[in-house]
Amino acid sequence: MKVAIVGASGAVGQEFLRVLDERNFPLDELVLFGSERSAGKTYTFRGKPVEVKLLRHNDDFKGVDIAFTSAGAGISKEFEQTITKYGAVMIDNSSAFRMDGDVPLVVPEVNAADAKKRPRNIIANPNCTTIQMVVALKAIENLSHIKTVHVSTYQAASGAGAAAMDELYEQYRQVLAGEEATVERFAFQLAFNLIPQIDVFTENGYTKEEMKMFNETRKIMHSDVKVSATCVRVPALRSHSESIWVETGRPVSVEEAREAFSKAEGVVLMDNPAGKEYPMPLFLAGKDPVYVGRIRKDLTNENGLTFWTVSDQIRKGAALNAVQIAAYLVKEKAL
């Protein structure tokens, strides 16, 4: 098994290295690729140094079985043929192919089998906010069909990459020192602030991030569910949070929902309000599951249910989900 990581020096690329090692993914050879800025860097994997190669249009992907790509949509589109032409399965973490009809969009806990049908040998990793939400939604969908979803996201700096996390640290330091905050990675100062915009606005007033949640959820769940989202950048460092309201075909009790979440794959139930036990991003960074709490009936609709989720954007929202897809393909002998 030969595995490649494209974008090895980024936050998600580094997380790929950790997750592959922690999960003891069965590989015999690992190759790393990056930009001119990253080429030549060396990272340690399972006790051995691996040097980052410059990503080029050549035959470097010959013999590669799985290629994890996380270098942006432009790079993914440009290098699609180079990566897949010798048979490598490209598991792409960008937005490049997510809504293409001939590319499966996969969250293993929800639609793992879709990964077997890949005409272009590409599998798309969904948007981080969508992944987190559909893992939780699947538990409720198994009880009663979800008709509509309203969701507000509270997205950490990690969603904008490693440099954005560094900027948030620096902004807090600058503000506390009485200095002017450096603003480069975000539209505004994020420290001590909230920014109710992630990605650009579309004609309907929703951002591209919010429309991703609408479109991707329907594709992953093979559903006519309608999703109305408001995505907000918050000054947390890592792990996204979501407040989710669902309308189901029939009333679902809090007890039913709790039991469903407690048994759901990839979900950890953390729902004890009396004991102040509920998911919080500060304490769940670096964890694999989607944590669910604050489960309650909606007061405006008898078929409504409300709950709160937290999940690490870099792990389940990116690297972990992709590695789980690869592990499924290995298990099913579907490479």
N, C-alpha and C positions, 0 to 999 in steps of 0.2 A: 504494500500500500504506500503510494507516494502522494504526499499532500503538499499543496502550495498555499501560501497566504500572500495576497496582493494588498499592499497598504500596511505592511508589517509594523511600521513605526508609529502609526496612529493609535488613538485610545482603544479602538475596537480591535485593531491588529494585535496589540499587546494583550488584550483580553483573550483573543483566540489562542495565543500561546499558553496562557494560564489554564484555560478551560480544557484544551486538548491534553495537557499534562495531568490536571486534576482528575479528569474523567478516564484517564488511561486509554485514550483513543488509539485503536490498533493501527499504527503507522510505522513503516520501516525507514522512510526518508522524508524529511521536511525541507522544503525550499521556500525562501522568503524573497519577495519582490517589493521594490519601492521606487520612488522618484529619484532624480539626480541628487536631491538633498539627503535622501536616506541611504542611497546605495553605498556600500562599504561598511555600514554599521554592523556590529556583531551582537547577537543576542544568544543567551544560553537557553537551550531546550533539553531537558532530561540530562543535564550534566555536560552537554556538548555544545561548543560554539557553532552558531549558524550565521553566515554572513549574508546581508541583504544584497540581492542582485538588482541591477537596473532593469526595470520593466521595459522590454523592447519587442518589436514585431519580428520575432525570430522563432526558432524551434525549441525554446527553453521549456515549453509545456509538454513536450513529447514524453510520454511515460507517466505523466501526472494523472492520478485517478480522480482526485477532488481538489478543486481550487476555491478557496474562500476569498472573495473579493470585497474590499472595503476601502476604496480609494476615490469614491465619488461617482456620480452617474455618468459624467463625461468620459472618464477613464474606462468604466465598464462597457459603455457603448463602443468606444474606440477599439478596445482589445477583445471584444466578444469572440470574434473569429480566431484570433491568435490563441486564445485560451482553450477554446473548445475543439479546434480542428483535428486534434489527435485523440479525441474521445474523453477528455476531462469533463467531469460534471462541475459546472460553475455554479456555486451557491453565492448569490450576489446580495450584498447588504445595502445597496443603493436603491434609489427610486427608479432606476433606468428601465426596468422591465416589469414592474409589479402589475401593471394593468394590461400587459400584452396578452392576448387571448391564447397564445401558444406557449406561455410560460406559467407554470404553477406557482401560486403564492401560498406558502405553507407555514403553518404553526403545528408542530407534531401532535400536540394534545388535542387538536381540533380536526385536522384534515391531512394526516400523515400520508395516506395512500395517494394523494394528488401528486406527490413527489415522483411517483413511478411513471407518470405521463408527462414527458418533457421533450417535445419534438426538437427543440434547439439545444438540448442538453444544458439548459439553464433552469435553475430554481431560484425564485426570488424570496428574499427574507422581507417580511412586511415592515412597515413603519413601527417604531418602538411603542408608540402609544396604542396602536392597533393590536399588536401582539399581546400586550398586557391585558387589554380589555377583553379580547375574544377568549382567552384562556378562562377568564371568570364567567363570561357570558355562556360558554358551552355548558357549564353546570346547570344554569337556569333553563337553557334551551332544551335540555334533556327532560325537564319537567313540563314545560309548556312553551310553545313557540313565541319567541320575542318579536313583537310587532314594531316597537319603536324604542330608541335609546336616546337619552339626553346625557351628555357627559361634559364635565369641565375638567381639564387637565391642569396639573401643577407640575411643570416640567423643569427639572434641575438643569444646571449649567452643563452637566455632562452630555446632554443631548446635542450640544454644539461643538463637542470635541474636547480634546485635552487642553488646547490653548485657551478655550473658553473657561475651563475650570481654573486654570492658572490666573486668568484675568479676574475672576470673581475673588479669589484669594487676595490679589493685588489691590482690587478696588476697596475691599474691606480695610486693608492695611492703610491705604491712602486716605480714606475718609476718616478713620480713627486718628490719623496723624495730622488731620487738618489740611491735607493736600487735595488738589483737584484730581478726581478719579479719571483714570485712563479708560477710554471707551473705544474699542476696536472690533471686538467680536460680536457685540450686541448693538442694537439701534440706540439704546440708552444705557445709562448706568444701571446695572442689575443689583448691586449691593444696596440693601435697605429699600428695595423697590420691587414692583411686579410689572411685567411687560405683557399686555394682552394681545400680543401678535407673535406668531411663530410662522416663518415663511411669508411669502408675498400674498396680498389680497387678490381674490378672483372677482369676477363681475358680480357675483351674487352676494358679495360682502363677507363671505367666509374666506379664510386663508387656505393655501394649498395644504397645509398640515391638517386642517379641519376637514377638508374634502377627502384627504387620504383616508381618514377614519370612516367616512361614509362609504366610499367605494371599496376599500380593501376589506372591510368587514363583510360586505355582501359577497365578495368573491371567495373569501376564505370559508365562510359558513354556508355557502351555497343557499343564500337566503334572500328574501325580499325585505329584510329589516331596514328601517330608515334610522340613520344616526345623525343627530344634530349636536355638533361639538363646539366648544369654546376652548382654545388652547392658550395657556398662559405660561410664560417663562417666570420662574420664581427663583429667589436667591438661595436655594438649596444646592449643595455641591453635586450630589449623585443620588439617583433613584427618583423615578417619576411617581406622582400620586394622581389618582383620578376619582372624582365623585361621579357615580354612575346611577342613573334612574332608568329603569326598564318598565315597559308596559307589555304584559304577557297576554296570551289568549284567554287564560283563566286566572283567577286569583291564586297566587302562590303565597303560602304562609311563611312567616319568618322561620318557623321551625323546619319546614321543608327545605327552605333555602340553605339554612345552616347545615343540615344533614348533607345536602347535595355538595356544598362547598367543601365540607369535611372529607368527602370521598373523591373529590375531583382530582384528576391527574394534574400535577404542576401547581396546585393551590394549597396554601396553608391558611386555615381558619384562625383568625386572631380577633375574637369578637366577645369581649367581656367588658362592656362599658362601665359596669359598677366597680370593676377593679382597675379602671383606666387602662385597659388592654385593647389596643387597636394599632393598626400598622402606621409607622412613621418612618420617613425616609432616612433620618439620621441614624437609625438603629438597624436598617435593613440593607444598607449598601454592601455589595459584595456577596449577597445571598442569591440563590438560584430561583426560588419560587415566586409566584404571584401571591401576595398576602391580601386577605379579604377581611374586613371588619365593618363596624357601624351598620349592620344589616337591620333594616326596618321597613315597615309598610309605608308607602306613600300616602300622605293625608288627603290628596286631591283625586285619587283614582283607585278604586278597589282592586284593579288589576296591576297596580303599580308597586314596585319594590325599589328600594334605594340602598346602595352600599358603597363602600370606600375601598380602593385598592392601592397598593404600593408595590413597585417592583424595580429592580435595578436595571436601568436603561441600557447599560453597557453589557450586562450579562444576558438576562432573558430577553431584553429588548433588542439584542444584536448578536453578540458572539455565541452565547449559549444556544439560542434558537437555531442558528446555523449548524452548530456542531451536533445538536440533536437530530436535525434533518440528515446529516451525514451518517450518524450512528444508525438511524432507521434504515437507510439505504444499504449499509453494510449488513445489518441484521437480516434484511429481507433479500439479500443477494441481488440487489436491484441496481448495481452500478453498471 
